[in-house]
Amino acid sequence: MHPALTAGRVAVITGAASGIGLAAAVRFAAMGLRVCLADLSPEALERAEDTVAAASPSGREAVLTVSTDVSRLDAVQALRDEVYARFGEVSVLMNNAGIPNGGGPYDHIDRWRRVLEVNLWGVINGVQTFTPSMLAQQTSCAIVNTGSKQGITCPPGDTAYNMSKAGVKVMTEALAHSLRNEEGARISAHLLVPGSTFTAMTRGGRTEKPPGAWTPDQVVDMLIAGMSRGDFYIICPDNDVTRAIDNRRILWAAGDITENRPALSRWHPDHKTEFEQFLNG
């Protein structure tokens, strides 16, 4: 088990009131960690607190909730101060807050701004605010940033979301490199990349999980296993898409550059047959 996940230590999770964030909070609490839940809605946080406290051997004493707009640096700094005042350290920072429905390349500029502020700047604010304090602890820690396969293969549609998650990938890769080269640092960085996961953000009005989707608990299982192995890229499959398929899609996307194909050629009619042959090859 990753030493940051030891009982008695402290996890801070943004976007913790539902979905993958809540599932992680419940699991960490059950493992004996003290947990800070950060999310925008006080009402949602109150419901999440009940759930997480019920899973913790220490009950509510081990749970802190802080209403936080991760897009605001001052709010994230206030979150840090409140966590350290209550618990004295942070061993796991999980920058998980995210929203969908941005826009295409030339529409919905207002939605673009909000998606980037939450999905990308929320991660930047979290990393910039917490990392110096975690380094000063000189203890084993972990920073987990939630990315997306859409930030790697960039399918057409929600360009703003893709761009935000591509930025998270680049940020987390640079973070891992910098921490590796920081003298005395004992902090690992991890990019969590869920597959299709049934959450409040993805359900789209559905009440039952589609057969192809994973549950948030399955994603957290893979997160913990990946952290414990020391994996940086924790890329989750789902019930429809295997890791082998993900690997081929990622390689094809990189090949657009090295082979000088049209941008997003996976969805280009001239390359449809070639891609299908590559995928099945």
C-alpha positions in Angstrom: 0.0 0.0 0.0 1.2 3.5 -0.8 2.5 5.0 2.5 0.4 8.1 2.0 -2.6 5.8 2.5 -1.7 4.8 6.0 -4.4 5.0 8.8 -4.2 8.2 10.7 -3.0 10.3 7.8 -4.9 12.9 5.9 -6.5 13.0 2.5 -7.9 16.2 0.8 -10.3 15.6 -2.1 -11.9 18.2 -4.3 -15.2 17.4 -6.0 -15.8 15.1 -3.1 -19.5 15.4 -2.7 -20.3 12.8 -5.4 -19.0 10.4 -8.0 -15.3 9.3 -8.0 -14.4 11.9 -5.3 -17.0 10.6 -2.9 -16.1 7.0 -3.6 -12.4 7.9 -2.8 -13.4 9.7 0.4 -15.4 6.7 1.6 -12.6 4.3 0.8 -9.9 6.4 2.4 -12.0 6.9 5.5 -12.7 3.2 5.8 -8.9 2.6 5.6 -8.6 4.9 8.7 -7.5 8.1 7.0 -8.8 11.4 8.1 -10.6 13.0 5.2 -11.3 16.6 4.1 -14.2 16.9 1.6 -14.1 20.0 -0.6 -16.9 20.8 -3.0 -19.0 23.8 -4.1 -22.4 22.9 -2.6 -22.7 23.0 1.3 -25.9 20.9 1.0 -24.1 18.2 -1.0 -21.2 18.3 1.4 -23.5 17.7 4.3 -24.9 14.6 2.7 -21.4 13.4 1.8 -20.2 14.0 5.3 -22.8 11.6 6.7 -21.8 8.9 4.2 -18.0 9.3 4.8 -18.4 9.5 8.6 -20.4 6.2 8.6 -17.4 4.5 6.8 -14.8 5.8 9.2 -13.8 4.0 12.4 -13.5 7.4 14.0 -16.8 8.8 12.8 -17.2 12.5 12.3 -14.0 13.3 14.2 -12.1 12.1 11.1 -14.1 14.1 8.6 -13.9 17.8 7.7 -16.0 19.5 5.0 -15.1 22.8 3.4 -17.2 24.5 0.7 -14.7 25.5 -1.9 -14.7 27.0 -5.4 -11.5 25.5 -6.8 -11.4 28.1 -9.6 -10.5 30.7 -7.0 -7.0 30.7 -5.6 -8.0 32.4 -2.4 -10.6 29.7 -1.8 -8.1 26.9 -2.3 -5.6 28.7 0.0 -8.4 28.9 2.7 -9.0 25.2 2.2 -5.4 24.4 2.8 -5.3 26.6 5.9 -8.4 25.0 7.4 -7.1 21.4 6.7 -3.7 22.1 8.4 -5.4 23.9 11.3 -7.6 20.8 11.9 -5.4 17.9 11.0 -1.8 19.3 10.9 -0.7 17.6 7.6 -1.9 16.4 4.2 -0.7 13.1 2.8 -3.0 12.8 -0.2 -4.2 15.6 -2.4 -6.7 14.5 -4.9 -7.6 17.3 -7.4 -10.7 15.8 -8.7 -13.3 18.6 -9.2 -14.5 18.9 -12.7 -17.5 19.9 -14.9 -18.5 19.0 -18.5 -20.3 20.9 -21.3 -17.8 23.5 -22.5 -18.0 24.1 -26.2 -16.6 23.6 -29.6 -13.7 25.6 -31.1 -15.8 28.6 -32.0 -18.9 28.6 -29.7 -20.0 29.0 -26.1 -17.1 31.2 -25.0 -18.8 31.7 -21.6 -18.9 27.9 -21.0 -15.3 27.6 -22.2 -14.2 30.0 -19.5 -16.0 28.2 -16.6 -14.8 24.7 -17.7 -11.2 25.8 -17.9 -11.4 27.7 -14.6 -12.7 24.6 -12.8 -11.1 21.7 -14.6 -7.6 23.2 -15.3 -7.2 26.1 -13.0 -8.7 24.1 -10.1 -5.8 21.6 -10.5 -3.3 24.4 -10.9 -4.5 26.1 -7.8 -4.5 22.9 -5.8 -1.0 21.9 -6.9 0.5 25.4 -6.4 -1.2 25.8 -3.0 -0.6 22.5 -1.4 2.7 21.2 -2.8 5.0 23.5 -0.9 3.3 22.7 2.4 3.5 18.9 1.6 7.2 19.2 0.7 7.9 21.0 4.0 6.4 18.0 5.9 9.2 15.7 4.5 6.8 12.7 4.7 5.6 10.3 2.1 2.7 11.9 0.2 0.8 11.6 -3.0 -0.9 14.1 -5.4 -3.6 12.6 -7.7 -5.0 14.7 -10.5 -8.1 13.4 -12.3 -7.6 13.6 -16.1 -9.6 12.0 -18.9 -9.0 10.0 -22.0 -10.6 12.9 -23.8 -7.5 14.9 -22.8 -5.3 12.3 -24.6 -7.2 11.4 -27.8 -9.3 14.6 -28.0 -12.5 13.3 -29.7 -14.5 16.0 -31.5 -17.4 17.5 -29.6 -16.6 19.2 -26.2 -13.3 20.8 -27.2 -13.2 22.9 -24.0 -13.4 19.8 -21.8 -10.7 18.1 -23.9 -8.4 21.0 -23.7 -8.9 21.3 -19.9 -8.0 17.7 -19.4 -5.1 17.8 -21.8 -3.8 20.6 -19.6 -4.2 18.5 -16.5 -2.1 15.8 -18.2 0.7 18.2 -19.0 0.6 19.7 -15.6 0.7 16.4 -13.8 3.6 15.1 -16.0 5.6 18.2 -15.2 4.7 17.9 -11.5 6.0 14.3 -11.4 9.2 15.3 -13.1 9.8 18.2 -10.7 9.1 16.2 -7.6 11.5 13.5 -8.8 14.2 16.1 -8.9 13.3 17.9 -5.7 16.0 17.0 -3.2 14.5 15.1 -0.2 11.0 15.0 -1.8 8.9 12.0 -0.9 5.8 12.9 -2.9 4.6 10.9 -5.8 2.3 12.3 -8.5 -0.4 10.3 -10.4 -2.7 11.0 -13.3 -6.0 9.2 -12.8 -7.7 8.6 -16.2 -11.1 7.0 -15.7 -13.0 5.2 -18.5 -16.7 5.4 -18.8 -17.9 5.9 -15.3 -21.5 6.3 -14.1 -21.6 9.4 -12.0 -23.9 12.4 -11.5 -21.8 14.3 -14.2 -22.2 11.5 -16.8 -25.6 10.0 -16.1 -27.4 12.4 -18.4 -30.8 11.9 -16.8 -30.4 8.1 -16.6 -31.2 6.3 -13.4 -29.5 3.0 -14.1 -25.9 2.4 -14.9 -25.3 1.5 -18.5 -23.8 -2.0 -18.8 -20.6 -0.6 -20.4 -19.8 1.8 -17.5 -17.8 1.2 -14.4 -18.9 2.4 -11.0 -16.8 5.0 -9.1 -15.8 2.3 -6.6 -14.2 0.3 -9.4 -12.2 3.4 -10.4 -11.0 3.9 -6.8 -10.0 0.2 -6.6 -7.8 0.8 -9.6 -6.5 4.1 -8.2 -5.3 2.5 -5.0 -3.7 -0.4 -6.8 -2.0 1.9 -9.2 -0.7 4.2 -6.5 0.6 1.2 -4.6 2.5 -0.1 -7.7 4.0 3.4 -8.2 2.1 3.9 -11.5 2.0 7.4 -12.8 -0.6 6.9 -15.6 -3.5 5.1 -14.0 -5.7 4.5 -17.1 -8.9 2.7 -16.3 -10.7 0.4 -18.7 -14.5 -0.1 -18.5 -16.9 -2.9 -19.4 -16.8 -1.9 -23.1 -13.2 -0.6 -23.7 -10.2 -2.7 -22.7 -6.8 -1.4 -21.9 -5.6 -2.9 -25.2 -8.1 -0.8 -27.1 -7.1 2.3 -25.2 -3.5 1.7 -26.1 -4.3 1.4 -29.8 -6.4 4.6 -29.7 -3.6 6.5 -27.9 -1.0 5.2 -30.4 -3.2 6.2 -33.3 -3.6 9.7 -31.9 0.2 10.1 -31.6 0.5 8.8 -35.1 -1.4 11.7 -36.5 1.7 13.7 -35.8 4.4 11.3 -36.7 2.6 10.1 -39.9 1.4 13.6 -40.8 -2.2 12.6 -41.0 -5.1 15.1 -40.8 -5.9 16.2 -37.3 -8.2 13.8 -35.4 -7.9 11.3 -38.3 -9.6 8.6 -36.3 -12.9 10.4 -37.1 -11.9 11.4 -40.7 -13.8 9.5 -43.4 -10.6 9.0 -45.5 -9.0 7.1 -42.6 -11.9 5.1 -41.2 -10.9 1.8 -42.7 -7.2 2.3 -41.9 -8.0 3.0 -38.3 -10.3 0.0 -37.9 -7.6 -2.2 -39.3 -5.1 -0.7 -36.9 -7.4 -1.1 -34.0 -7.9 -4.8 -34.7 -4.4 -5.5 -35.8 
